[in-house]
Amino acid sequence: MLISAAIASDIGKKEKNSKAISTVAGLIDGIGSLLTAISMLIIPKFKGDLFILFSISSALSALLLSGVAFREVRDLYRLRKKNKKNKDKGSLKAEAKLEAKPTD
């Protein structure tokens, strides 16, 4: 479920067409439901090794989400760097204006 939410939010940021977003969200939801049903069929076969099955599933989810997390952190870093640059430019302009004012 976590992966489907991450994919839907990633697509929502890139696409501006609401019909395309809703179609993709429906497909993601449907595939998630299908995989949940399949996992309910698989779980009884792993009665003793259920912890291992969930561990493998969690590791696979973390691996698949690592690319999305990396992009999000990179974009956040770039945005903060850009905002800091703009803020510094603004403070330099303000300082220049203060220096240009004659003091009586």
C-alpha positions in Angstrom: 0.0 0.0 0.0 2.9 2.3 0.7 4.4 1.9 -2.7 1.1 2.6 -4.4 0.7 5.9 -2.4 4.2 6.9 -3.4 3.7 6.2 -7.0 0.3 8.0 -7.1 1.8 11.1 -5.4 4.8 11.0 -7.8 2.5 10.9 -10.8 0.3 13.6 -9.4 3.3 16.0 -9.2 4.2 15.4 -12.9 0.9 15.2 -14.6 -1.5 18.0 -15.0 -4.3 16.1 -16.7 -6.8 15.0 -14.0 -8.3 12.3 -16.2 -4.9 10.7 -16.7 -4.1 10.9 -13.0 -7.4 9.3 -12.0 -6.9 6.5 -14.6 -3.4 5.8 -13.2 -4.6 5.9 -9.6 -7.3 3.4 -10.5 -4.8 1.1 -12.1 -2.5 1.3 -9.1 -5.4 0.6 -6.7 -6.6 -2.3 -8.8 -3.1 -3.9 -9.0 -2.6 -3.4 -5.3 -5.9 -5.1 -4.6 -5.0 -8.0 -6.9 -1.6 -8.4 -5.3 -3.2 -8.4 -1.8 -5.5 -11.2 -2.9 -2.6 -13.2 -4.3 -0.7 -12.7 -1.0 -3.7 -14.1 0.9 -3.4 -17.2 -1.2 0.4 -17.5 -0.6 0.4 -16.8 3.2 -1.2 -20.2 4.2 1.7 -22.0 2.5 4.3 -20.2 4.7 2.7 -20.9 8.1 6.0 -21.4 9.9 8.0 -19.0 7.8 5.6 -16.1 7.8 8.1 -13.7 9.5 10.6 -14.4 6.8 8.0 -13.8 4.1 7.1 -10.4 5.6 10.8 -9.6 6.0 11.5 -10.3 2.4 8.4 -8.2 1.4 9.5 -5.3 3.5 13.0 -5.4 2.1 11.7 -5.5 -1.4 9.4 -2.5 -0.7 12.3 -0.6 0.7 14.4 -1.3 -2.3 11.7 -0.2 -4.7 11.0 3.0 -2.8 14.7 4.0 -2.4 14.7 5.6 -5.8 11.7 7.7 -5.1 13.1 8.7 -1.7 16.4 9.6 -3.3 14.7 11.9 -5.8 12.6 13.5 -3.2 15.6 14.3 -1.0 17.6 15.5 -4.0 14.7 17.8 -5.1 14.3 19.1 -1.5 18.0 19.9 -1.3 18.0 21.7 -4.6 14.9 23.7 -3.6 16.5 24.7 -0.3 19.7 25.7 -2.0 17.8 27.8 -4.6 15.8 29.5 -1.9 19.0 30.2 0.1 20.6 31.7 -3.0 17.6 34.0 -3.7 17.5 35.0 0.0 21.2 35.9 -0.1 20.7 37.9 -3.2 17.8 39.8 -1.6 19.8 40.6 1.5 22.7 41.8 -0.6 20.4 44.2 -2.5 18.9 45.4 0.8 22.5 46.1 2.1 23.4 47.9 -1.1 20.3 50.1 -0.7 21.2 50.9 2.9 24.7 51.8 1.9 23.5 54.1 -0.9 21.2 56.1 1.4 22.9 59.3 2.7 22.9 59.6 6.4 22.4 63.0 7.9 
